[in-house]
Amino acid sequence: MIQNKTKKGKLAIISGPSGVGKSTICRKVAQKTGAVISVSVTTRPKADSETDGKDYWFVSTDEFRRRIRNDEFLEYAEVFGNFYGTPRDIVTQALAEGKIVILEIDVQGALKVKSVYPDVEMIFLLPPTQKDLAGRMTGRARGEDPETARLRLNTASSEIAAAWQYYEHMIINADIEQAANEVIQVLEAKTGAAE
C-alpha cells in the first residue's frame, strides 16, 4: 500500500508538576530536533510575559465550551478553575506530515491522548527535590493567589505518584540542557536518528 511508504509522525507527551521547566525543555527539544510543539488553548488569564498563540491560545470560557461542543480538542480538562485543551486539527496535520509533535499536558490529559494514540511516547519531568519545585513555583510570577499556589504544590505529589504508574520515561530536571538531551535521546530511540 502507498500509505506504508509515507513517513509517520511521532507523538510525544511531556508532563510534570507546575514549575518543573516543561515549557523551557519543550522549546529546547523543538529547536534541536525540529519537533512541533502543540500550543494549548486555555481560559486562564494571560501573564504579562506570555504571548497569545505562542505560549497558549487565550480564549473566553464561552469560546472554549463552543470548541468542546464542536469536538475540536484531542483532550481537555479543568485545572485549578481554568480550562486547558489540545487542538485536534494541529496535531493531526503535523503527524500526517511526518513530524514529531510534542504535547505539554498534564497527567489527566496524557491518559486521554494515550487512549487515542496508544503508541504515544510519555515523558514525565521531575524536580531534583520538593524544595526546588516550591522555589521554582514561587518564582514564576503568574500573579496567582497564595491558595492557588499552595494547591499547585500539593497537586504535584499526586501527579508524580500517577506518573510512576503510567509514564515510560521519568527525567529529573536538575540541568535544563541535560534534561532536554535526555528527552531527545528518548525520541531518537523511538523514531530513529537517521530518518
C-alpha positions as CSV (number, residue, x, y, z in Angstrom):
1,M,0.0,0.0,0.0
2,I,1.2,3.5,-0.7
3,Q,0.3,4.6,2.8
4,N,3.0,2.4,4.3
5,K,5.7,4.3,2.4
6,T,4.7,7.6,3.9
7,K,6.8,8.7,6.9
8,K,4.6,8.5,10.0
9,G,4.9,11.3,12.6
10,K,5.6,10.6,16.2
11,L,3.6,11.9,19.2
12,A,5.3,12.7,22.5
13,I,3.8,13.9,25.7
14,I,5.9,15.9,28.2
15,S,4.3,16.3,31.6
16,G,5.4,17.3,35.1
17,P,4.4,19.4,38.0
18,S,3.9,23.2,37.6
19,G,7.3,25.0,37.7
20,V,9.4,21.9,36.8
21,G,10.6,23.5,33.5
22,K,8.3,21.8,30.9
23,S,8.0,24.8,28.6
24,T,11.7,25.5,28.6
25,I,12.6,21.9,27.8
26,C,9.9,21.6,25.1
27,R,11.3,24.7,23.4
28,K,14.9,23.4,23.6
29,V,13.9,20.0,22.2
30,A,11.9,21.6,19.4
31,Q,14.9,23.9,18.5
32,K,17.3,20.9,18.3
33,T,15.0,18.4,16.5
34,G,12.5,20.5,14.5
35,A,9.6,19.0,16.5
36,V,6.3,20.9,16.6
37,I,5.0,22.0,20.0
38,S,1.3,21.9,20.1
39,V,0.0,25.2,21.6
40,S,-2.8,24.5,24.1
41,V,-5.9,26.6,24.4
42,T,-6.8,28.0,27.9
43,T,-9.3,30.1,29.7
44,R,-6.8,31.3,32.3
45,P,-5.7,34.9,32.3
46,K,-2.6,35.7,30.2
47,A,0.5,36.6,32.2
48,D,2.4,39.8,31.2
49,S,5.3,37.7,30.0
50,E,3.2,35.4,27.8
51,T,2.2,35.8,24.1
52,D,-1.1,34.7,22.7
53,G,-0.6,31.9,20.1
54,K,3.0,31.2,21.3
55,D,2.6,30.2,25.0
56,Y,-1.1,29.4,24.8
57,W,-4.2,30.4,22.8
58,F,-6.1,32.5,25.4
59,V,-9.9,32.3,24.9
60,S,-13.0,33.0,26.9
61,T,-14.9,30.2,28.7
62,D,-17.8,30.5,26.3
63,E,-15.4,30.1,23.3
64,F,-13.8,27.1,25.0
65,R,-17.2,25.5,25.5
66,R,-18.1,26.1,21.9
67,R,-14.9,24.3,20.8
68,I,-15.8,21.4,23.1
69,R,-19.2,21.1,21.5
70,N,-17.6,21.1,18.1
71,D,-15.2,18.3,19.1
72,E,-12.1,20.5,18.4
73,F,-10.0,19.1,21.2
74,L,-7.9,16.0,21.4
75,E,-8.2,16.3,25.1
76,Y,-9.3,18.9,27.6
77,A,-9.6,19.4,31.3
78,E,-10.4,21.8,34.0
79,V,-7.3,22.5,36.2
80,F,-7.3,24.9,39.1
81,G,-10.5,26.6,37.9
82,N,-9.4,27.1,34.3
83,F,-9.9,25.0,31.1
84,Y,-7.0,23.7,29.1
85,G,-7.2,21.8,25.8
86,T,-5.1,20.4,22.9
87,P,-6.4,21.4,19.4
88,R,-7.1,18.2,17.5
89,D,-6.5,19.7,14.0
90,I,-3.0,20.9,14.6
91,V,-1.8,17.6,16.0
92,T,-3.4,15.5,13.2
93,Q,-2.0,17.7,10.5
94,A,1.6,17.7,11.9
95,L,1.5,13.9,12.4
96,A,0.3,13.4,8.8
97,E,3.3,15.5,7.6
98,G,5.6,13.0,9.4
99,K,6.7,15.4,12.2
100,I,7.4,14.8,15.8
101,V,4.7,16.5,17.8
102,I,5.2,17.4,21.5
103,L,2.2,17.9,23.8
104,E,2.9,19.7,27.0
105,I,-0.1,18.5,29.0
106,D,-0.9,17.1,32.5
107,V,-1.3,13.5,33.5
108,Q,-5.1,13.6,33.2
109,G,-4.8,14.8,29.6
110,A,-2.0,12.4,28.8
111,L,-4.1,9.4,29.7
112,K,-6.9,10.7,27.4
113,V,-4.4,11.1,24.5
114,K,-2.9,7.6,25.2
115,S,-6.4,6.1,24.7
116,V,-6.5,7.7,21.2
117,Y,-2.8,7.2,20.3
118,P,-1.6,4.1,22.2
119,D,2.0,4.4,20.9
120,V,2.5,8.0,22.2
121,E,5.8,8.5,24.0
122,M,5.1,9.5,27.6
123,I,7.8,11.5,29.4
124,F,7.5,12.9,32.9
125,L,9.8,15.6,34.2
126,L,10.7,15.6,37.9
127,P,12.2,18.3,40.0
128,P,15.5,17.4,41.8
129,T,13.7,17.9,45.2
130,Q,10.4,19.1,46.5
131,K,12.1,22.2,47.9
132,D,13.4,23.0,44.4
133,L,9.9,22.7,43.0
134,A,8.5,25.1,45.6
135,G,11.1,27.7,44.8
136,R,10.5,27.4,41.1
137,M,6.8,27.8,41.5
138,T,7.0,30.9,43.6
139,G,9.5,32.4,41.1
140,R,7.1,32.1,38.1
141,A,5.2,35.4,38.8
142,R,1.9,34.4,37.3
143,G,0.0,36.5,39.8
144,E,-1.7,33.6,41.5
145,D,-3.2,34.0,44.9
146,P,-1.4,32.1,47.7
147,E,-4.2,29.4,47.9
148,T,-3.8,28.5,44.2
149,A,0.0,28.4,44.6
150,R,-0.4,26.1,47.6
151,L,-2.9,23.9,45.7
152,R,-0.4,23.5,42.8
153,L,2.3,22.4,45.1
154,N,0.0,19.8,46.8
155,T,-1.2,18.5,43.4
156,A,2.4,18.0,42.4
157,S,2.8,15.0,44.7
158,S,-0.3,13.2,43.3
159,E,0.9,13.9,39.8
160,I,4.3,12.4,40.4
161,A,2.7,9.3,42.0
162,A,0.4,8.8,39.0
163,A,3.3,9.4,36.6
164,W,5.3,6.5,38.1
165,Q,2.3,4.3,37.2
166,Y,1.6,5.5,33.6
167,Y,4.8,7.0,32.1
168,E,7.6,5.1,30.4
169,H,10.2,7.7,31.0
170,M,11.0,9.8,34.1
171,I,13.6,12.5,33.7
172,I,15.0,14.6,36.5
173,N,15.4,18.3,35.5
174,A,18.4,19.3,37.6
175,D,20.0,20.8,34.5
176,I,17.9,22.1,31.6
177,E,20.4,21.1,28.8
178,Q,20.9,17.6,30.2
179,A,17.2,17.1,30.6
180,A,16.5,18.3,27.1
181,N,19.2,16.0,25.7
182,E,17.6,13.0,27.6
183,V,14.2,13.8,26.1
184,I,15.9,13.9,22.6
185,Q,17.5,10.5,23.3
186,V,14.1,9.1,24.1
187,L,12.6,10.5,20.9
188,E,15.5,9.4,18.7
189,A,15.4,5.9,20.2
190,K,11.8,5.6,19.0
191,T,11.9,7.5,15.7
192,G,15.4,6.6,14.6
193,A,18.0,9.3,14.4
194,A,18.8,8.5,10.7
195,E,15.3,9.2,9.4
